[in-house]
Amino acid sequence: MMLEKYTTSVVGSYSVPRWYETLEKQVEAGALSEDDMRDVQFRASQAAILDQEVSGVDIINGGEMHRRTNNRHAPPNAMLNHFWSKIPGFSGETHPKPITPKDENVTHPGAVLTGKVGYGDLGLVDEFQMISRFTRKDVKITMTGPHMLAKVAHDEHYGDIKPFMQDLAEVINRNFRELQAAGCRHVQIDEPLFAAVDRDEVEAAVEAINIAFEGLDMYKWVHICQGNYSVSDEFDQGDQIGHRYFDFGEYPADLIANIQCDSLMVEHDFADAYRDVLKEQQLAVGAADVQQKQVETPEQIVERIEALKWLSPEQTLITSSCGLNHLPREVAFGKLQAMADAEKLLR
C-alpha cells in the first residue's frame, strides 16, 4: 500500500499546555476531580485536532493528550504508563529503571510484570471514534511497540524478553484488528531503543512487530525514535532542546527494514542509513526537527527532503523527527504548517 508522494503526518504527541501540570496538582490536592481532568484532556485533544486541520497536515491524530498524566516532558513519554495500566499481568506498581546507556540518571518508573500478559482493551477504538467526530481527514492511532513496553518494564515472570514481546504483540494485534473493524485506516507503532540493544534483540523485536501487524489491511507506520529529548537547564542550550538519548551503538537499519510495514518514520539525518536496505516501504522523513526551538521554513523542509537524492519521490513522506509535546504551541503549529507548505512546494 502506498500513499501519495510527500503526504504529511504527525508522529504523535502535540504541544502540551503548561497549565496541564498545574491542573494535575489541583486534582492531587482534591480541588479538582479526575472527571475535571478528563474534561481538560478532551478539550486539549479537540484543540490538537483543530491545529492539525488548520495547518494542512494530511493524516492526523488526537495529540495523545488523554495519555498524559504527571509527565509533560519526561522521556520516553506518557504512553508506557497509559498502556501498562490496561494490560493484565502488570501489578500496578512501578520502580525506577534506566532507559539508556548514555545517561544512568535517565530513568522511567517501570511497571512490574508479575504474571503472563493477557488481553486488555487499550482504548484505541474509543480514541479513534472520538477523533473521527471532529475531522474528515484520515486518522492515525499510535501505539507503543512491544519492545519498548517489555524493555522498560521489570519482568518477574518470563525471564526472557522474546516471549514477553510476542505476548504483548498478540494483545496489540487484537486491538489493531478491533480498530480496523471500526473503520480506522492508519496505525502506528513507536520503538525508540533499537540502537541501544544488540542485533539479536532487534531481530526478536522485529518479529514481534510483525506479529502485531499480522492480518491487517490498514496502512502500517513504524516510528523509529532516535531523538528523545529532555527539557532542563542542563540539556537546553541555545536553540537546542535536550539531546538524543537513544543514538547509542549501531543503528540497525538493515534489520528495521525487515518490518512488514508500509512506512518507516525516521529523522532526516538518519534517513541515509536506509539507502540500499529499504524495501517496498515508504520513508517518512522527519524533516521538522523537534529539538530545535525555531520553526523551519518550508524551503528548509524541502532542502532536507531533497538531500536524499537516492530516495524516489513516490517513496517519500514528510513528518517531524519526534512528538511535539514539549514545544510551545506556536512553535509546534509552525512546524506543522512548514511541513504542509513544503508538501505543496515539492508537488
Residue pairs with C-beta under 8 A, 6 or more apart in sequence:
1 219
1 262
2 262
2 282
2 314
3 219
3 262
3 263
3 282
3 317
5 313
5 314
5 315
5 316
5 317
5 346
5 347
6 305
6 313
6 316
6 317
6 318
6 342
6 343
6 346
6 347
7 58
7 59
7 317
7 318
7 343
8 56
8 57
8 58
8 59
8 317
8 318
8 319
8 339
8 340
8 343
9 57
9 58
9 59
9 60
9 140
9 186
9 221
9 284
9 317
9 318
9 319
10 52
10 57
10 59
10 60
10 61
10 140
10 319
10 320
10 323
10 324
10 336
11 142
11 190
11 223
11 265
11 286
11 319
11 320
11 321
11 322
11 323
11 324
12 61
12 63
12 64
12 77
12 79
12 142
12 188
12 190
12 223
12 323
13 63
13 64
13 68
13 77
13 78
13 323
13 324
13 325
14 48
14 51
14 52
14 63
14 64
14 65
14 323
14 324
14 325
14 332
15 48
15 63
15 324
15 325
15 327
15 328
15 329
15 331
15 332
15 333
16 44
16 65
16 68
16 72
16 325
16 326
17 44
17 329
18 72
20 40
20 44
20 68
20 72
21 70
21 72
23 32
23 36
23 37
23 40
24 37
24 69
24 70
26 32
27 33
27 34
27 36
27 37
38 66
41 65
41 66
41 68
42 65
42 66
42 130
44 63
44 65
45 62
45 63
45 65
45 66
45 130
45 131
46 134
47 63
48 61
48 62
48 63
48 65
49 60
49 62
49 63
49 131
49 134
49 135
50 134
51 329
51 332
51 333
51 336
52 60
52 61
52 63
52 135
52 137
52 336
53 60
53 135
53 137
55 333
55 336
55 337
55 339
55 340
56 336
56 337
56 340
56 341
56 343
57 336
57 339
57 340
58 137
58 138
58 340
58 343
59 137
59 138
59 139
59 140
59 186
60 131
60 135
60 137
60 138
60 139
60 140
61 131
61 139
61 140
61 141
61 142
62 127
62 130
62 131
64 77
64 78
64 79
64 142
64 323
64 325
66 127
67 78
67 79
67 82
68 77
68 78
68 325
69 78
69 81
69 82
71 77
71 78
71 81
72 325
72 326
73 229
73 230
73 231
73 325
73 326
74 108
75 99
75 106
75 108
75 228
75 229
75 230
75 245
76 99
76 108
76 148
76 152
76 192
76 225
76 228
77 323
77 325
79 142
79 143
79 144
79 190
80 108
80 111
80 144
80 148
80 149
80 152
81 94
81 109
81 111
83 122
83 143
83 144
83 149
84 90
84 111
84 149
84 153
85 92
85 111
86 120
86 121
86 122
86 123
87 117
87 118
87 120
87 122
87 149
87 168
87 171
88 115
88 117
88 118
88 119
88 120
89 113
89 114
89 115
89 116
89 117
89 118
89 157
90 111
90 112
90 113
90 114
90 153
91 111
91 112
91 113
91 114
92 111
93 111
93 112
94 109
94 110
94 111
94 112
95 109
95 110
95 112
95 154
96 107
96 108
96 109
96 110
97 107
97 108
97 109
97 110
97 152
97 153
97 154
98 104
98 106
98 107
99 106
99 107
99 108
99 151
99 152
99 193
99 245
100 106
100 193
100 196
100 245
100 246
100 248
101 196
101 248
101 249
102 196
102 245
102 246
102 248
103 245
106 230
106 245
108 152
110 152
110 153
110 154
111 153
111 154
112 153
112 154
112 156
113 153
113 154
113 155
113 156
113 157
113 158
113 164
114 156
114 157
115 157
116 157
116 167
117 164
117 167
117 168
117 170
117 171
118 171
119 170
119 171
119 174
120 171
121 175
122 143
122 171
122 172
122 175
124 141
124 143
124 175
124 176
124 178
124 179
124 184
125 175
125 178
125 179
125 182
125 184
127 141
128 139
128 141
128 179
128 182
128 183
128 184
129 182
131 139
132 139
132 183
138 185
138 186
139 184
139 185
139 186
140 186
140 187
140 188
140 221
141 179
141 184
141 186
141 187
141 188
142 187
142 188
142 189
142 190
142 223
143 172
143 175
143 176
143 187
143 188
143 189
143 190
144 189
144 190
145 172
145 189
145 190
145 191
145 205
145 208
145 209
145 212
145 222
146 165
146 166
146 168
146 169
146 172
146 205
146 208
146 209
146 211
146 212
147 161
147 165
147 191
147 193
147 194
147 197
147 201
147 205
147 208
147 209
148 190
148 191
148 192
148 193
149 165
149 168
150 161
150 164
150 165
150 168
151 161
151 193
151 197
155 161
155 164
157 164
158 164
161 201
161 204
162 204
162 207
162 208
165 204
165 205
165 208
166 207
166 208
166 211
168 208
169 208
169 209
169 211
169 212
170 211
170 212
172 189
172 212
173 211
173 212
173 213
173 214
173 215
173 216
176 187
176 212
176 213
176 216
176 218
177 215
177 216
179 187
179 218
180 216
180 217
180 218
184 218
185 218
185 219
186 218
186 219
186 221
187 216
187 218
187 219
187 220
187 221
188 220
188 221
188 222
188 223
188 265
189 209
189 212
189 213
189 220
189 221
189 222
189 223
189 261
190 222
190 223
190 225
191 205
191 209
191 222
191 223
191 224
191 225
192 224
192 225
192 226
192 228
192 245
192 246
193 246
194 202
194 205
194 224
194 251
194 252
194 255
194 256
195 226
195 246
195 247
195 248
195 249
195 250
195 251
195 252
196 246
196 248
196 249
197 205
197 249
199 250
199 252
199 255
202 252
202 255
202 256
203 255
203 258
206 255
206 256
206 258
206 259
209 222
209 259
209 260
209 261
210 259
210 260
213 220
213 259
213 260
213 261
219 262
219 263
220 260
220 261
220 262
220 263
221 261
221 262
221 263
221 264
221 265
221 284
222 256
222 259
222 261
222 263
222 264
222 265
223 265
223 322
224 256
224 264
224 265
224 266
224 270
225 246
225 322
226 244
226 246
226 247
226 251
226 266
226 267
226 270
227 244
227 246
227 247
227 267
227 286
227 289
227 290
227 291
227 321
227 322
228 242
228 244
228 245
228 246
228 322
229 235
229 241
229 242
229 243
229 290
229 291
229 322
229 326
230 236
230 242
230 243
230 245
231 241
231 242
231 326
232 242
235 241
235 242
235 243
236 242
239 292
239 293
239 294
240 291
240 292
240 293
241 290
241 291
241 292
241 293
241 326
241 327
242 291
242 326
243 291
244 291
247 270
251 270
251 273
253 270
253 273
253 274
253 277
254 277
256 264
256 274
257 264
257 274
257 277
257 278
257 279
257 281
258 279
259 281
261 281
262 281
262 282
263 281
263 282
263 283
263 284
263 317
264 274
264 278
264 281
264 282
264 283
264 284
265 284
265 286
265 317
265 319
266 273
266 274
266 283
266 284
266 285
266 286
267 286
267 289
267 321
267 322
268 285
268 286
268 287
268 289
268 304
268 305
268 307
268 308
268 321
271 283
271 285
271 308
271 311
272 308
272 310
274 283
275 310
275 311
278 311
278 315
281 315
282 314
282 315
282 316
282 317
283 308
283 311
283 315
283 316
283 317
284 317
284 318
284 319
285 304
285 305
285 308
285 311
285 316
285 317
285 318
285 319
286 319
286 320
286 321
286 322
287 296
287 301
287 304
287 305
287 318
287 319
287 320
287 321
287 339
287 342
288 296
288 301
288 319
288 320
288 321
288 335
288 336
288 338
288 339
289 296
289 320
289 321
290 320
290 321
290 322
290 323
290 324
290 326
290 327
290 335
291 321
291 322
293 327
293 331
294 331
295 331
295 334
295 335
295 338
296 335
296 338
297 338
298 338
298 341
298 342
298 344
298 345
299 342
299 345
300 338
301 318
301 338
301 339
301 341
301 342
302 342
302 345
302 346
305 316
305 318
305 342
305 346
306 346
308 316
313 346
318 339
318 342
318 343
318 346
319 339
320 335
320 336
320 339
324 332
324 335
324 336
327 335
